[in-house]
Structures are given as structure tokens and as C-alpha cells.
């Protein structure tokens, strides 16, 4: 199972995790690196993962590799708007775009967590 963890965290927590990762790499104890995407605030995470984009991720995962037009048709949405959403999600690392132009969700799970002290 491949998963990515989305975090709302302050810079201290982010750099602390980076430091721990570097230490594990140096010591040769890193076995299966976790994939993380950090956000400086909940509003930033929610700006990226709107309800429409979450539905897009779920539909794309269920459909498998797809064209943007095909995905837009499945969702009943305008293909230009879906293309814009896909571009944002590709840039964030939540969607992959293949050399054939087809898009896919490489994750079997997307986990999100926000600490009220950091949010």
C-alpha cells in the first residue's frame, strides 16, 4: 500500500521531521520512507483539497489512468476546470502525469492530519 500523509504543521515540526529523516539516512536505518506533504495552515490545505478536487482524486483512483477529458466526462464537469484542478494536484504531488499524457493517482491512501495548535 502506498500512502501519502498530509500535515498541517509549523516550520519547527517540519524541520524536525526533516532532521530525523536525514539522521536515519546517515545511519542507514531508513527502511521505507514515508511520503509527506506539509502545509503551513489548515486554510492552505483546504485551498488545495477542495471538495471538487477530493472527488476528482477519488474518481481518478477508481477509474485508473485516464485522460483529463475522460475524467471530466465521468465527473460531469467542464474539462478546462478539471485540467486546472489536475495541474494543481500534479504540482502538489497528489497526481502523476505520464509521458502519454494520461493522469493517475499513485497513492492507495491519502491521510490528512491537523494539530489544533498548528492549524
C-alpha positions as semicolon CSV with decimal commas, in nm:
position;residue;x (nm);y (nm);z (nm)
1;X;0,000;0,000;0,000
2;X;0,134;0,339;-0,095
3;X;0,025;0,633;0,108
4;X;0,098;0,999;0,148
5;X;0,042;1,191;0,469
6;X;-0,078;1,550;0,455
7;X;0,013;1,757;0,758
8;X;-0,070;2,096;0,892
9;X;0,238;2,180;1,090
10;X;0,460;2,469;1,181
11;X;0,813;2,505;1,047
12;X;0,967;2,360;1,366
13;X;0,778;2,033;1,322
14;X;0,860;2,023;0,951
15;X;1,231;2,075;1,004
16;X;1,229;1,831;1,296
17;X;1,093;1,558;1,067
18;X;1,349;1,651;0,801
19;X;1,627;1,628;1,059
20;X;1,505;1,285;1,174
21;X;1,491;1,166;0,813
22;X;1,845;1,289;0,744
23;X;1,970;1,116;1,059
24;X;1,806;0,786;0,956
25;X;1,960;0,817;0,610
26;X;2,304;0,886;0,758
27;X;2,274;0,590;0,997
28;X;2,139;0,359;0,728
29;X;1,829;0,282;0,934
30;X;1,570;0,421;0,693
31;X;1,377;0,125;0,553
32;X;1,059;0,254;0,393
33;X;1,050;0,632;0,380
34;X;0,710;0,783;0,440
35;X;0,585;1,040;0,197
36;X;0,466;1,365;0,347
37;X;0,319;1,688;0,220
38;X;0,322;1,970;0,473
39;X;0,107;2,282;0,487
40;X;0,162;2,591;0,698
41;X;-0,205;2,617;0,789
42;X;-0,534;2,436;0,751
43;X;-0,664;2,705;0,516
44;X;-0,373;2,630;0,279
45;X;-0,450;2,257;0,279
46;X;-0,820;2,323;0,223
47;X;-0,743;2,563;-0,062
48;X;-0,565;2,275;-0,237
49;X;-0,804;1,993;-0,141
50;X;-1,141;2,141;-0,219
51;X;-1,442;1,908;-0,218
52;X;-1,432;1,906;-0,602
53;X;-1,063;1,811;-0,609
54;X;-1,118;1,540;-0,346
55;X;-1,398;1,398;-0,564
56;X;-1,163;1,420;-0,863
57;X;-0,892;1,222;-0,677
58;X;-1,140;0,955;-0,573
59;X;-1,288;0,924;-0,923
60;X;-0,943;0,907;-1,084
61;X;-0,827;0,642;-0,839
62;X;-1,137;0,432;-0,912
63;X;-1,111;0,485;-1,290
64;X;-0,738;0,425;-1,321
65;X;-0,507;0,607;-1,564
66;X;-0,715;0,846;-1,768
67;X;-0,725;1,144;-1,997
68;X;-0,843;1,471;-1,848
69;X;-1,134;1,478;-2,094
70;X;-1,246;1,128;-1,993
71;X;-1,222;1,213;-1,625
72;X;-1,415;1,538;-1,678
73;X;-1,690;1,346;-1,858
74;X;-1,711;1,095;-1,570
75;X;-1,738;1,382;-1,322
76;X;-1,984;1,584;-1,531
77;X;-1,751;1,884;-1,510
78;X;-1,600;2,122;-1,765
79;X;-1,271;1,982;-1,896
80;X;-1,089;2,319;-1,864
81;X;-1,181;2,340;-1,495
82;X;-1,078;1,976;-1,440
83;X;-0,748;2,048;-1,622
84;X;-0,683;2,339;-1,386
85;X;-0,759;2,121;-1,082
86;X;-0,539;1,841;-1,217
87;X;-0,250;2,082;-1,271
88;X;-0,273;2,198;-0,908
89;X;-0,282;1,837;-0,784
90;X;0,010;1,736;-1,010
91;X;0,214;2,028;-0,878
92;X;0,138;1,918;-0,521
93;X;0,239;1,559;-0,597
94;X;-0,103;1,403;-0,547
95;X;-0,146;1,309;-0,916
96;X;0,114;1,180;-1,163
97;X;0,109;1,266;-1,532
98;X;0,262;1,006;-1,761
99;X;0,462;1,066;-2,078
100;X;0,150;0,958;-2,270
101;X;-0,041;1,249;-2,111
102;X;-0,262;1,023;-1,901
103;X;-0,301;1,104;-1,534
104;X;-0,321;0,872;-1,234
105;X;-0,330;0,875;-0,857
106;X;-0,017;0,691;-0,735
107;X;-0,146;0,659;-0,379
108;X;-0,375;0,395;-0,236
109;X;-0,432;0,616;0,071
110;X;-0,419;0,989;0,135
111;X;-0,415;1,068;0,506
112;X;-0,465;1,420;0,638
113;X;-0,397;1,542;0,988
114;X;-0,408;1,881;1,151
115;X;-0,299;1,963;1,503
116;X;-0,515;2,237;1,651
117;X;-0,203;2,403;1,790
118;X;-0,057;2,431;1,437
119;X;-0,380;2,482;1,245
